[in-house]
């Protein structure tokens, strides 16, 4: 055994500085979350409005890839367009869209019934305990009772581009969505709207799972340049897209 085998590997000054910066950023995030949890309900609601998706580090093991800010905003606005105060909106597995809605002016958010379903429990600090539920696509029947067949508008983004994940996510969607999908909002718009944002190669599975949707002209983009080509599938056209 050479003497070099016994030497302790030392990080370069640049690598050490990068590691220290990473640890500091993680500590800052944890401190931010802890502070939010300690806020009163009134103060907490104000904190939600300034909390950006950038405060949450992506966990690639959970297939977390945040939408670009403009994409998240457009998806949120499309979901809310024509809604009224009685419209129940659910966003499943797309916390960046929920975060974008929180940034919108109050007069652009016609309903307070907006809920986030997400596997990552960190996002309770974004939505609040009354509007957040942990959701695991593997268990599509474990939908919160207060949302079962109560959802008028749904955006669902299955975390994995696999048929099993897509199919189970669609089963969860059916458990969430209202049975009667013919209602109208007070502005005369369709109350029921569905968006599934997922990979282009999932097109045939999406069509099977959501027969009333079509691929649209809107191309979702991600913050970190996700290589998979994403598409927006919906059962409606709007000022942000038409059907292909």
C-alpha positions as CSV (number, residue, x, y, z in Angstrom):
1,X,0.0,0.0,0.0
2,X,1.4,3.4,-1.0
3,X,1.6,6.4,1.3
4,X,-0.9,8.1,-1.0
5,X,-3.6,5.5,-0.1
6,X,-3.5,6.7,3.5
7,X,-3.8,10.4,2.6
8,X,-7.1,12.1,3.3
9,X,-8.7,13.4,0.2
10,X,-9.0,17.1,0.4
11,X,-11.5,19.2,-1.6
12,X,-10.2,22.1,-3.7
13,X,-11.0,25.6,-2.4
14,X,-13.5,26.0,-5.3
15,X,-15.2,22.7,-4.6
16,X,-15.3,23.5,-0.8
17,X,-16.8,26.9,-1.5
18,X,-19.5,25.4,-3.7
19,X,-20.3,22.8,-1.1
20,X,-20.6,25.4,1.6
21,X,-22.9,27.5,-0.6
22,X,-25.1,24.5,-1.3
23,X,-25.4,23.8,2.4
24,X,-26.2,27.4,3.1
25,X,-29.0,27.5,0.5
26,X,-30.5,24.3,1.9
27,X,-30.4,25.8,5.4
28,X,-32.0,29.0,4.2
29,X,-34.8,27.0,2.6
30,X,-35.4,25.0,5.8
31,X,-35.5,28.2,7.9
32,X,-37.9,29.8,5.5
33,X,-40.3,26.8,5.8
34,X,-40.0,26.7,9.5
35,X,-40.8,30.5,9.7
36,X,-43.9,30.0,7.5
37,X,-45.2,27.1,9.7
38,X,-44.9,29.3,12.8
39,X,-46.9,32.2,11.2
40,X,-50.5,32.8,12.3
41,X,-53.2,31.9,9.7
42,X,-53.7,35.5,8.7
43,X,-50.0,36.2,8.3
44,X,-49.5,32.9,6.6
45,X,-52.0,33.7,3.9
46,X,-50.0,36.8,3.1
47,X,-46.7,34.8,3.1
48,X,-48.2,32.4,0.5
49,X,-48.6,35.2,-2.0
50,X,-44.9,36.0,-2.0
51,X,-43.6,32.5,-1.9
52,X,-42.2,31.5,-5.3
53,X,-41.8,28.0,-6.7
54,X,-38.1,28.8,-6.8
55,X,-38.1,28.4,-3.0
56,X,-38.6,24.7,-3.5
57,X,-35.6,22.7,-4.9
58,X,-36.6,20.1,-7.5
59,X,-36.3,16.5,-6.4
60,X,-35.5,14.6,-9.6
61,X,-36.1,11.3,-7.9
62,X,-39.7,12.3,-7.6
63,X,-39.6,13.5,-11.2
64,X,-40.1,17.1,-10.2
65,X,-39.5,19.6,-13.0
66,X,-40.9,23.0,-12.5
67,X,-42.7,24.8,-15.4
68,X,-41.2,28.0,-16.7
69,X,-42.9,31.0,-15.1
70,X,-44.8,32.0,-18.2
71,X,-46.0,28.4,-18.9
72,X,-47.2,28.0,-15.3
73,X,-49.0,31.3,-15.4
74,X,-50.8,30.5,-18.7
75,X,-51.9,27.1,-17.5
76,X,-53.3,28.7,-14.3
77,X,-55.1,31.4,-16.2
78,X,-56.6,29.0,-18.6
79,X,-57.9,26.9,-15.7
80,X,-59.5,30.0,-14.1
81,X,-60.9,31.7,-17.2
82,X,-64.6,32.0,-17.0
83,X,-64.8,30.5,-13.5
84,X,-67.0,31.9,-10.7
85,X,-66.9,31.9,-6.9
86,X,-68.5,28.4,-6.8
87,X,-66.0,26.8,-9.1
88,X,-63.9,24.1,-7.5
89,X,-60.4,23.9,-9.0
90,X,-57.8,21.1,-8.3
91,X,-54.2,21.1,-9.4
92,X,-52.6,17.6,-9.2
93,X,-48.9,17.1,-9.3
94,X,-48.2,20.5,-10.7
95,X,-47.2,22.8,-7.8
96,X,-45.5,25.4,-10.0
97,X,-49.0,26.1,-11.5
98,X,-50.5,26.5,-8.1
99,X,-47.6,28.8,-7.2
100,X,-48.3,30.9,-10.3
101,X,-51.9,31.3,-9.4
102,X,-50.9,32.5,-5.9
103,X,-49.0,35.3,-7.7
104,X,-52.0,36.5,-9.7
105,X,-53.8,39.7,-8.7
106,X,-56.9,39.0,-6.6
107,X,-59.3,40.2,-9.4
108,X,-57.9,37.5,-11.7
109,X,-58.8,34.7,-9.2
110,X,-62.6,34.3,-9.2
111,X,-62.7,31.4,-6.7
112,X,-61.1,30.6,-3.4
113,X,-61.8,26.9,-3.9
114,X,-58.4,26.1,-5.4
115,X,-56.7,22.9,-4.1
116,X,-53.3,21.4,-4.5
117,X,-52.7,17.6,-4.5
118,X,-49.0,16.7,-4.4
119,X,-46.9,13.8,-3.1
120,X,-44.3,16.2,-1.7
121,X,-45.6,17.4,1.7
122,X,-43.3,20.5,1.6
123,X,-46.0,22.2,-0.5
124,X,-48.4,22.5,2.5
125,X,-46.5,25.8,3.2
126,X,-47.5,27.0,-0.3
127,X,-51.2,26.0,-0.3
128,X,-52.0,26.0,3.4
129,X,-53.3,23.0,5.4
130,X,-56.9,23.6,4.3
131,X,-56.1,23.6,0.6
132,X,-53.4,21.0,0.4
133,X,-53.5,17.2,0.5
134,X,-50.8,14.6,0.0
135,X,-51.5,12.7,-3.2
136,X,-49.9,9.5,-4.4
137,X,-50.8,8.5,-7.9
138,X,-50.3,4.8,-6.9
139,X,-53.5,5.0,-4.9
140,X,-56.1,6.8,-7.1
141,X,-59.0,5.9,-4.8
142,X,-57.4,7.7,-1.8
143,X,-58.9,11.1,-2.8
144,X,-59.7,13.6,0.0
145,X,-63.4,13.2,0.9
146,X,-64.1,16.9,0.5
147,X,-62.9,16.8,-3.1
148,X,-64.4,13.5,-4.2
149,X,-66.5,14.2,-7.3
150,X,-66.5,17.9,-6.3
151,X,-63.9,19.2,-8.8
152,X,-65.2,21.3,-11.8
153,X,-61.8,22.1,-13.2
154,X,-58.7,20.0,-13.1
155,X,-55.1,20.2,-14.2
156,X,-53.2,17.0,-13.8
157,X,-49.6,16.4,-14.6
158,X,-48.7,12.7,-14.0
159,X,-45.1,12.6,-12.7
160,X,-43.9,9.8,-14.9
161,X,-44.2,9.2,-18.7
162,X,-45.3,5.6,-18.1
163,X,-48.6,4.0,-19.0
164,X,-49.3,2.8,-15.4
165,X,-48.7,6.2,-13.9
166,X,-50.8,7.9,-16.6
167,X,-53.7,5.4,-16.2
168,X,-53.7,5.6,-12.4
169,X,-53.6,9.4,-12.6
170,X,-56.7,9.3,-14.9
171,X,-58.5,7.1,-12.3
172,X,-57.7,9.7,-9.7
173,X,-59.1,12.4,-12.0
174,X,-62.4,10.6,-12.4
175,X,-62.6,10.3,-8.6
176,X,-62.1,14.1,-8.4
177,X,-64.2,15.4,-11.2
178,X,-67.9,16.1,-10.9
179,X,-70.3,13.5,-12.3
180,X,-72.5,16.1,-14.0
181,X,-70.2,17.9,-16.5
182,X,-72.8,20.0,-18.2
183,X,-73.0,22.9,-15.9
184,X,-72.3,26.5,-16.7
185,X,-70.6,29.3,-14.7
186,X,-72.3,32.6,-14.0
187,X,-70.5,34.1,-16.9
188,X,-71.9,31.5,-19.3
189,X,-68.7,29.5,-19.6
190,X,-68.5,25.7,-19.2
191,X,-67.9,24.9,-15.6
192,X,-66.2,21.6,-16.4
193,X,-62.7,21.9,-17.8
194,X,-59.8,19.4,-17.9
195,X,-56.1,19.9,-18.7
196,X,-53.5,17.1,-18.8
197,X,-50.0,18.4,-19.4
198,X,-47.6,15.5,-20.2
199,X,-45.2,14.1,-22.8
200,X,-46.0,14.1,-26.5
201,X,-45.3,10.3,-26.6
202,X,-48.2,9.8,-24.2
203,X,-50.7,11.1,-26.7
204,X,-52.4,7.7,-27.4
205,X,-52.6,7.0,-23.7
206,X,-54.1,10.4,-22.9
207,X,-56.7,9.9,-25.7
208,X,-57.6,6.6,-24.1
209,X,-57.8,7.9,-20.6
210,X,-59.5,11.2,-21.4
211,X,-61.5,10.7,-24.6
212,X,-63.0,14.2,-24.5
213,X,-59.5,15.9,-24.7
214,X,-57.4,16.9,-27.7
215,X,-53.8,17.9,-28.2
216,X,-53.6,21.7,-28.2
217,X,-51.2,24.2,-29.9
218,X,-49.7,25.3,-26.5
219,X,-46.3,23.9,-25.8
220,X,-45.4,23.8,-22.1
221,X,-41.8,24.7,-21.2
222,X,-39.8,23.9,-18.1
223,X,-37.3,26.0,-16.1
224,X,-34.4,23.6,-16.5
225,X,-34.9,22.7,-20.2
226,X,-36.5,19.3,-19.7
227,X,-35.6,17.2,-22.8
228,X,-38.9,15.4,-23.2
229,X,-41.3,17.2,-25.5
230,X,-44.3,18.2,-23.5
231,X,-47.8,18.9,-24.8
232,X,-51.0,20.3,-23.4
233,X,-54.1,18.2,-23.8
234,X,-57.5,19.8,-23.0
235,X,-61.2,19.5,-23.6
236,X,-61.6,23.1,-24.4
237,X,-60.1,25.9,-26.6
238,X,-59.3,29.3,-25.2
239,X,-57.3,32.5,-26.0
240,X,-54.1,30.6,-25.0
241,X,-54.5,27.7,-27.5
242,X,-56.6,26.0,-30.1
243,X,-56.9,22.3,-30.9
244,X,-54.2,20.9,-33.3
